[in-house]
Amino acid sequence: MPFPQTRLRRLRATRALRGLVRETHLAPGDLVYPMFVAHGIDRREPIAAMPGVDRLSIAHAVTEAGEAASLGIPAVLLFGLPASKDEEGSGAWDEEGIVQLATRAIKEAHPELILITDLCLCEYTSHGHCGVVRDAGNGLTVDNDATLELLTRTATSQARAGADVIAPSDMMDGRVGAVRGALDDDGHTHTPILAYSAKFASAFYGPFREAADSAPAFGDRRSYQMDPANANEAVREARLDVEEGADIVMVKPALPYLDLIRRIKDETSMPLAAYNVSGEYAMVKAGAAAGYLDERATVLEALTCIRRAGADVVITYHAKEAARWLQ
């Protein structure tokens, strides 16, 4: 007598029934599409390390955002490349800065689209660090409190431009509480904060630093980003962000940290985003180009597994491709 098949195996054998017993679902509405908007260009500039991703003029960003919305992607995340940089990153809070201008243009053209603005100084500082640097010659020191003042200026400027969600990614201590207070004082009490709560000092950010021209000119970011070995610290950081007023917490990167997506989701019970970062994207693209991977199957499996781990939202450069495949 043949060994009996399990009930689920029998159901999976019928394609029409497979979806009924699937425990984790992935849809375009679960995705956020990151975009790089650059000052002073009138075209798309391909990013060599991230095939298929471009630096965009404001006009092209409006078109790209509209395409994402048409695919059922509910939100985009903006990163800005300013006209010039200085030690404090003053372009970040310029009312006519690149993110502020792009935000106004995208919201005017696509008011239904959720627009998230990344809140950090690394793209705007001449040294490439995420805050105000002191005594760089004697070892990197980032002035946490001085940085908070600049971040709050930037957050209110982005909110005034029309950002729907502010996403602080700097990893300074106390920045969620400072940003929440500044937004409230400026009348933006209903603007949510998506906090990069567990952002690790990761090797997977390399292509992003080329895309955003944000590699540190000296030192590294290990003094303020998290050690990949520290799981308990990640949970503590997420809890602190929730206590300070974060509406959504984030784990970044995603795939090497699926265990922490699950832990932080379980221990905070908060909406959770996971960032499928540039290095994860570039590896799949390179493997597919070499014929080592089926790109569609690999991307959909990876994104589904991030959702299965506990992510409510997945930020990914594959968003448009994945949305087309899912449709």
C-alpha positions in Angstrom: 0.0 0.0 0.0 1.5 3.4 -1.0 2.4 5.8 1.9 -0.5 8.3 2.1 0.1 11.8 1.0 -0.4 14.6 3.6 -3.5 16.7 3.2 -1.6 19.9 2.2 0.5 18.0 -0.3 -2.7 16.8 -2.1 -4.0 20.4 -2.1 -0.7 21.8 -3.4 -0.9 19.4 -6.3 -3.8 21.3 -7.6 -2.7 24.8 -8.8 -6.1 26.4 -8.2 -6.1 25.2 -4.6 -2.4 26.1 -3.9 -3.2 29.7 -3.0 -5.9 28.7 -0.6 -3.5 26.9 1.7 -0.6 29.3 1.3 0.3 30.8 4.7 2.2 33.9 3.4 1.0 36.2 0.6 2.9 38.8 -1.3 1.2 41.6 -3.3 2.2 44.9 -4.9 0.5 46.6 -2.0 3.1 45.2 0.4 6.0 47.0 -1.4 7.7 50.4 -1.2 9.8 51.6 -4.2 13.0 53.6 -3.4 14.0 56.3 -5.8 17.1 58.6 -6.2 16.4 62.1 -7.2 19.3 64.3 -8.3 19.6 68.1 -8.6 20.7 69.6 -11.8 20.1 66.8 -14.2 17.4 66.5 -16.9 17.7 62.8 -17.7 18.0 59.4 -16.2 21.5 58.4 -15.1 22.0 54.6 -14.8 23.7 53.4 -11.7 26.3 50.9 -12.7 26.2 48.9 -9.4 22.4 48.6 -9.5 21.3 47.6 -13.0 17.8 48.9 -13.8 18.0 51.7 -11.2 18.7 55.3 -12.2 19.3 58.6 -10.7 16.4 60.7 -11.8 15.6 64.3 -12.6 12.5 65.7 -10.9 10.4 65.2 -14.1 11.6 61.6 -14.4 10.9 61.0 -10.7 7.3 62.1 -11.3 7.0 59.7 -14.2 8.6 56.9 -12.3 6.4 57.4 -9.2 3.3 57.4 -11.5 4.5 54.1 -13.0 4.9 52.6 -9.6 1.4 53.7 -8.6 -0.1 52.3 -11.7 1.4 48.9 -10.8 -0.4 48.9 -7.4 2.6 50.0 -5.4 1.2 52.3 -2.7 4.4 54.2 -1.7 7.8 55.5 -2.8 10.8 56.4 -0.7 12.9 59.4 -1.8 16.6 59.9 -1.5 18.2 63.2 -2.7 21.4 64.1 -4.3 21.9 67.8 -3.7 23.6 70.5 -5.9 26.4 70.9 -3.4 27.5 69.5 0.0 29.0 71.0 3.1 30.1 69.8 6.6 26.7 70.2 8.1 24.6 68.9 5.2 22.6 72.1 4.9 21.0 71.0 1.6 19.0 68.5 3.6 16.7 71.2 5.2 16.8 73.7 2.3 13.2 74.6 1.5 14.2 74.5 -2.2 16.3 71.3 -1.8 16.1 68.4 -4.1 13.9 66.2 -1.9 11.6 69.1 -1.1 11.1 70.0 -4.8 10.6 66.4 -5.8 8.1 65.9 -3.0 6.0 68.8 -4.1 6.1 67.7 -7.8 5.2 64.1 -7.1 2.4 64.9 -4.6 0.9 67.4 -7.1 1.0 64.8 -9.9 0.1 61.7 -7.8 -1.7 62.8 -4.7 -2.9 59.3 -3.9 0.7 58.0 -3.6 2.2 57.7 -0.2 5.5 59.7 -0.2 8.1 58.7 2.3 11.2 60.9 2.7 14.5 59.5 4.0 15.8 61.6 6.9 19.6 61.6 7.1 22.5 63.9 6.4 24.9 61.5 4.7 23.9 62.3 1.2 24.3 66.1 2.0 27.5 66.2 4.0 30.9 66.7 2.4 32.4 64.0 4.6 29.6 61.4 4.0 28.7 60.8 7.7 25.2 60.9 9.1 25.8 63.8 11.5 28.0 66.6 12.7 31.6 65.3 12.9 34.0 66.5 15.7 37.7 65.9 16.0 37.9 63.7 12.9 41.7 63.7 13.1 41.7 62.1 16.5 39.1 59.4 15.7 35.6 59.8 14.4 33.2 61.4 16.8 29.7 62.3 15.8 28.1 65.0 17.9 24.7 63.4 18.6 22.9 66.4 20.1 24.1 68.8 17.4 23.0 66.3 14.8 19.5 66.1 16.3 19.0 69.8 15.8 19.8 69.5 12.1 17.6 66.4 11.7 14.6 68.1 13.2 15.1 71.1 10.8 15.1 68.6 7.9 12.1 66.7 9.1 9.9 69.8 9.4 11.1 71.0 6.0 10.2 67.6 4.4 6.8 67.6 6.1 6.0 71.2 4.9 6.9 70.1 1.4 4.2 67.4 1.6 5.9 64.2 2.8 3.4 61.7 4.1 5.8 59.8 6.2 9.2 60.8 7.7 11.8 58.0 7.9 14.9 58.8 10.1 17.8 56.6 9.1 20.7 58.3 10.9 20.7 56.1 14.0 21.4 59.0 16.4 20.3 58.4 20.0 16.9 60.0 20.7 16.2 61.1 17.2 12.7 59.7 17.0 11.6 61.6 20.1 13.3 64.8 18.8 11.7 64.5 15.4 8.3 63.7 16.9 8.4 66.8 19.0 9.6 69.0 16.1 6.8 67.7 13.8 4.2 68.2 16.5 5.4 71.7 17.3 5.3 72.6 13.6 1.7 71.4 13.2 2.4 68.0 11.7 0.9 65.9 14.5 -0.6 63.4 12.0 2.7 62.8 10.1 3.9 59.2 10.9 7.5 58.3 11.6 9.0 55.2 10.0 12.1 54.6 12.1 15.2 52.8 10.9 15.3 51.1 14.3 17.7 48.2 13.7 20.0 49.5 11.0 23.2 47.5 10.9 26.7 48.6 9.9 26.4 46.3 6.9 28.6 45.3 3.9 25.4 45.1 1.8 25.1 48.9 1.4 27.9 49.3 -1.1 25.8 49.9 -4.3 23.7 52.4 -2.4 26.7 54.5 -1.5 27.6 54.7 -5.2 24.0 55.6 -6.1 23.7 58.3 -3.5 27.3 59.5 -3.6 27.4 59.0 0.2 30.4 56.9 1.0 32.3 58.2 4.1 35.4 60.2 3.2 37.1 58.8 6.3 36.4 56.3 9.0 33.2 54.3 9.0 29.7 54.3 10.5 30.2 51.6 13.1 30.1 54.1 16.0 26.5 54.8 15.3 25.2 52.0 13.2 24.7 48.6 14.8 27.0 45.6 15.1 25.7 42.7 13.0 26.4 40.4 15.9 24.0 42.1 18.3 20.4 40.8 18.3 19.4 41.9 21.8 20.6 45.4 21.1 18.4 45.5 18.0 15.3 44.6 20.0 16.2 47.3 22.6 16.6 49.9 19.9 13.3 49.1 18.4 11.6 49.3 21.8 13.2 52.7 22.5 12.0 54.0 19.1 8.4 52.9 19.9 8.6 54.6 23.3 9.8 57.8 21.6 6.8 57.8 19.2 7.8 55.7 16.1 4.7 54.5 14.2 6.5 51.9 12.1 9.9 50.2 13.0 12.4 48.9 10.4 15.0 46.3 10.1 17.8 47.0 7.6 19.1 44.9 5.7 16.4 42.3 5.4 17.6 38.9 4.2 20.6 38.4 6.6 18.4 39.6 9.5 15.2 37.5 9.1 15.6 36.3 12.7 15.4 39.9 13.9 12.4 40.8 11.7 10.6 38.0 13.5 11.9 38.9 17.0 11.2 42.6 16.7 7.7 42.0 15.2 6.9 39.6 18.1 8.3 41.8 20.9 7.0 45.2 19.8 3.7 44.2 18.0 4.2 47.2 15.8 3.9 47.6 12.1 7.3 46.5 10.7 9.2 47.4 7.5 12.2 45.5 6.2 14.6 47.1 3.7 15.8 44.7 0.9 18.9 46.8 0.4 21.1 47.6 -2.6 23.6 44.8 -2.1 20.8 42.2 -1.9 19.4 43.6 -5.1 22.7 43.8 -6.9 23.6 40.2 -6.0 20.4 38.9 -7.6 20.9 41.0 -10.7 24.5 39.8 -11.1 23.6 36.2 -10.5 20.7 36.4 -13.0 22.9 38.2 -15.6 25.4 35.4 -15.3 22.7 32.7 -15.8 23.2 31.4 -12.3 19.7 32.3 -11.0 16.1 32.6 -12.3 15.6 36.3 -11.5 11.8 36.2 -11.2 11.7 33.1 -9.0 14.6 34.3 -6.8 13.1 37.7 -6.2 9.6 36.5 -5.5 10.9 33.8 -3.1 13.1 36.4 -1.3 10.3 38.9 -0.9 7.9 36.2 0.3 10.4 35.0 2.9 10.8 38.6 4.2 7.0 38.8 4.6 6.9 35.4 6.2 9.5 36.5 8.8 7.1 39.2 9.9 7.5 42.2 7.7 4.3 44.1 7.0 6.1 46.3 4.4 9.0 45.5 2.2 11.2 48.3 0.7 12.8 47.0 -2.4 14.4 48.1 -5.6 12.7 45.1 -7.2 9.3 46.6 -6.5 8.2 47.4 -10.0 9.4 44.1 -11.4 7.9 42.2 -8.6 4.6 44.0 -9.0 4.5 43.1 -12.7 5.2 39.5 -12.0 2.6 39.4 -9.3 0.0 40.8 -11.6 
